[in-house]
């Protein structure tokens, strides 16, 4: 019961901050142009120094092998989930007009805008390096296999190659560079001046509130009246909240990882679908309504599934 209450309190804290964003959107503080500023602030201003500061403080050079070894678990999980989504898509005749959305939503999670705030609230800063490790795998998989899969839904939009210069640019984004720079910094044993680290710390502290406010604004913009359960949506929910975390559990039995890393990976695997799926669906001129439905429903249901998984992990 104590674990359940702690999880509920952590999620309620996040909901309050997210609802602040929802209320600001309701009051028309944000239009599409101003709304676009928030993810830029998170991705390019707050998150890179946040990742750098957290990793440098959490790990020594001798401890980095845990990260390298543990990276295999989320990668293998996503490969397995993507393969399962292909089988389910064929067996249950998922609509071919949004099959790419189905595969990407089934496999990848919102590791930044939901994952970072959630793991910090539930586990504290000691969990952040493992959150970043999952983010590394999730981002790489989404912008290669997921992005390619989404482009196959294109109804007049552009098709993309599995690997390209544009793909690499999206993978090596600001957060990813902050993560990799910290790894190199630790390996060479460099020391950053205290005033630089303090600046990184202060900038990084903006990450959680900005990310949650953006989630609240995004939820306000979604038409929740259109939510209707169907087979395609049901299987995405099964992928996000059952298949993905269970795959982490099974793979971790074969490749043992530290307990905290295991708990963080389970929570990260059970998070809602990525908001970027809606953006790319629009870009590729595929089924934007279905993508919006998936992101909306998985985001709302995660309010209940996160405490549930905390209890199961406890």
C-alpha positions in Angstrom: 0.0 0.0 0.0 2.9 2.4 0.8 4.3 1.8 -2.7 0.9 2.4 -4.3 0.4 5.6 -2.4 3.9 6.9 -3.3 3.2 6.1 -7.0 -0.1 7.9 -6.8 1.4 10.9 -5.2 4.2 11.0 -7.8 1.7 10.8 -10.7 -0.6 13.4 -9.1 2.3 15.8 -8.9 2.9 15.3 -12.6 -0.9 15.7 -13.3 -1.0 19.0 -11.5 1.8 20.5 -13.5 0.3 19.0 -16.7 -3.1 20.6 -15.9 -1.3 23.9 -15.6 -0.4 23.6 -19.2 -4.0 22.4 -20.1 -5.4 25.5 -18.3 -3.0 27.9 -20.0 -4.1 26.4 -23.4 -7.7 26.8 -22.4 -7.0 30.5 -21.6 -5.5 30.8 -25.1 -2.0 31.7 -23.9 -0.6 29.3 -26.6 -1.3 29.2 -30.3 0.5 26.8 -32.7 3.5 29.1 -33.0 4.0 29.7 -29.3 3.3 26.1 -28.4 6.2 25.1 -30.7 8.6 27.0 -28.4 8.2 24.6 -25.5 9.6 21.4 -27.2 12.4 23.5 -28.6 13.2 24.8 -25.1 13.1 21.3 -23.7 15.1 19.7 -26.5 17.8 22.3 -27.1 18.0 24.4 -23.9 17.0 22.4 -20.8 17.5 18.7 -21.6 21.1 18.6 -23.0 22.6 20.2 -19.9 20.3 18.2 -17.7 21.5 14.9 -19.2 25.1 16.0 -19.0 24.9 17.2 -15.4 23.0 14.1 -14.3 25.3 11.5 -16.0 28.5 13.2 -14.8 27.3 13.3 -11.2 25.9 9.7 -11.3 28.7 7.7 -12.9 32.4 7.2 -12.8 34.4 5.7 -15.7 34.5 2.3 -14.0 30.7 2.3 -13.6 29.9 3.0 -17.3 30.0 -0.7 -18.3 26.6 -1.1 -16.6 25.2 1.4 -19.1 26.8 -0.3 -22.1 25.7 -3.7 -21.0 22.1 -2.6 -20.1 21.6 -0.9 -23.4 21.0 -4.3 -25.0 17.8 -4.8 -23.0 15.6 -2.0 -24.4 17.0 -2.5 -28.0 16.1 -6.2 -27.9 12.7 -5.4 -26.4 11.8 -3.0 -29.2 13.0 -5.4 -31.9 10.7 -8.1 -30.3 7.8 -5.7 -30.0 8.1 -4.5 -33.6 8.1 -8.1 -34.8 5.0 -8.9 -32.6 3.2 -5.8 -34.0 3.8 -7.1 -37.6 2.3 -10.4 -36.7 -0.7 -8.9 -35.0 -1.1 -6.4 -37.9 -1.4 -9.3 -40.3 -3.4 -11.7 -38.2 -6.0 -9.1 -37.1 -6.0 -7.2 -40.4 -5.0 -3.8 -39.0 -6.1 -1.0 -41.5 -3.2 -0.6 -44.0 -3.8 3.2 -44.0 -2.4 3.4 -40.5 -0.3 0.3 -40.2 2.9 2.3 -39.7 1.3 4.3 -36.9 0.3 1.0 -35.4 3.8 -0.4 -35.5 5.5 2.7 -34.2 2.9 3.2 -31.4 3.1 -0.5 -30.4 6.9 -0.4 -30.1 8.1 3.0 -28.9 7.2 5.2 -25.9 7.2 8.9 -24.9 10.6 8.6 -23.2 11.2 12.4 -22.9 8.1 14.4 -22.3 6.6 11.7 -20.0 9.4 9.4 -19.2 11.9 11.8 -17.6 9.3 13.5 -15.3 7.7 10.1 -14.3 11.0 8.4 -13.4 12.3 11.4 -11.5 9.0 11.5 -9.5 8.9 7.8 -8.8 12.6 6.9 -8.3 14.5 10.2 -7.9 17.6 11.5 -9.7 19.5 8.2 -9.2 17.2 6.7 -11.8 17.9 9.3 -14.5 21.0 7.6 -16.1 18.8 4.5 -16.8 16.0 6.7 -18.1 18.5 8.2 -20.5 19.7 4.8 -21.6 16.1 3.8 -22.5 15.7 7.2 -24.3 18.9 6.4 -26.3 17.4 3.1 -27.5 13.9 4.5 -28.0 15.0 7.5 -30.0 17.4 5.5 -32.2 14.7 2.9 -33.0 11.9 5.5 -33.6 13.8 7.7 -36.0 15.0 4.7 -38.0 12.6 1.8 -38.1 9.6 3.7 -36.7 10.1 6.7 -39.0 10.5 4.4 -42.0 7.4 2.4 -41.0 5.3 5.6 -40.7 6.4 6.8 -44.1 5.0 3.7 -45.7 1.5 4.9 -44.7 2.1 8.0 -46.9 -1.0 9.1 -48.8 0.9 11.5 -51.1 3.6 12.5 -48.6 7.3 11.7 -49.0 8.8 8.2 -48.6 12.0 8.0 -46.6 15.0 5.7 -46.5 15.6 3.5 -43.4 19.0 5.3 -42.9 19.8 8.7 -44.3 21.5 12.0 -43.4 18.1 13.3 -42.2 17.6 10.2 -40.0 21.1 10.6 -38.4 20.3 14.3 -37.8 17.1 13.4 -35.9 18.9 10.7 -33.9 21.7 12.9 -32.9 19.5 15.6 -31.5 20.3 18.0 -28.7 19.4 15.5 -25.9 21.3 12.7 -27.6 24.4 14.9 -28.0 24.2 15.9 -24.3 24.0 12.2 -23.4 27.0 11.2 -25.6 29.1 14.2 -24.6 28.7 13.2 -21.0 29.8 9.7 -21.8 33.0 11.0 -23.5 33.5 13.5 -20.7 33.4 10.7 -18.1 35.6 8.3 -20.1 38.5 10.9 -20.5 38.2 11.9 -16.9 37.7 15.6 -17.6 36.5 18.1 -15.0 34.2 20.9 -15.8 34.4 24.1 -13.7 31.8 24.4 -10.9 30.1 27.5 -12.3 29.5 25.7 -15.6 28.0 22.6 -13.8 25.8 24.9 -11.7 24.5 26.6 -14.9 23.8 23.2 -16.4 22.0 22.2 -13.2 19.8 25.3 -13.2 19.0 25.0 -16.9 18.2 21.3 -16.5 15.7 21.9 -13.7 13.4 23.4 -16.3 13.1 20.1 -18.1 10.3 18.5 -16.1 7.9 21.4 -15.7 8.3 22.5 -19.4 7.8 18.9 -20.6 4.6 18.4 -18.5 3.2 21.8 -19.5 3.7 20.8 -23.1 1.9 17.5 -22.5 -1.0 19.4 -20.9 -1.2 21.8 -23.9 -1.1 18.9 -26.3 -4.0 17.1 -24.5 -6.1 20.3 -24.7 -5.6 20.3 -28.4 -6.8 16.7 -28.9 -10.5 16.1 -29.6 -11.3 13.5 -26.8 -14.9 13.3 -28.0 -13.7 11.2 -30.9 -12.4 8.4 -28.7 -13.9 5.1 -29.8 -12.5 1.7 -28.9 -11.8 -0.6 -31.9 -9.6 -3.6 -32.5 -6.7 -1.5 -33.9 -6.7 0.8 -30.9 -7.1 -2.2 -28.5 -4.0 -3.9 -29.8 -1.9 -0.7 -29.6 -3.0 -0.5 -25.9 -1.9 -4.1 -25.4 1.4 -3.3 -27.0 2.1 -0.2 -24.9 0.9 -1.4 -21.5 1.4 -5.2 -21.6 3.6 -6.6 -24.4 6.3 -3.9 -24.2 6.9 -4.1 -20.4 6.5 -7.9 -20.4 9.2 -8.1 -23.1 11.6 -6.1 -20.8 10.8 -8.5 -18.0 11.6 -11.6 -20.0 14.7 -10.2 -21.6 16.0 -9.1 -18.2 15.7 -12.7 -17.0 18.2 -13.7 -19.8 20.4 -10.6 -19.5 20.4 -9.7 -15.8 20.6 -6.0 -15.0 20.7 -3.9 -11.8 17.4 -3.7 -9.9 16.9 0.0 -10.3 17.7 -0.2 -14.1 15.1 -3.0 -14.4 12.4 -1.0 -12.6 13.1 2.1 -14.7 13.0 0.1 -18.0 9.7 -1.5 -17.0 8.1 1.9 -16.3 9.6 3.4 -19.5 8.3 0.5 -21.6 4.8 1.0 -20.3 4.5 4.8 -21.1 2.2 6.3 -23.7 2.9 6.6 -27.4 5.2 9.4 -28.7 3.6 12.7 -29.6 5.9 12.9 -32.6 3.8 10.1 -34.2 1.0 12.6 -34.7 3.5 15.1 -36.2 4.9 12.6 -38.6 1.5 11.3 -39.6 0.6 14.8 -40.7 3.9 15.1 -42.5 3.4 11.9 -44.4 -0.3 12.6 -45.1 -1.5 9.4 -43.4 -4.2 8.7 -40.8 -3.6 11.7 -38.5 -6.9 11.1 -36.7 -5.9 7.5 -35.7 -2.5 8.7 -34.6 -4.1 11.4 -32.4 -6.5 8.9 -31.0 -3.6 6.5 -30.0 -1.6 9.3 -28.4 -4.6 10.7 -26.5 -5.8 7.4 -25.1 -2.4 6.0 -24.2 -1.5 9.3 -22.4 -4.8 9.3 -20.4 -4.6 5.6 -19.5 -0.9 6.0 -18.3 -2.3 7.9 -15.3 -3.6 4.6 -14.1 -1.1 2.1 -15.4 2.0 3.9 -13.9 0.8 3.4 -10.3 -0.2 -0.2 -11.2 3.3 -1.1 -12.4 4.8 0.6 -9.4 2.8 -1.8 -7.2 3.7 -4.8 -9.3 7.4 -3.8 -9.2 7.2 -3.3 -5.4 
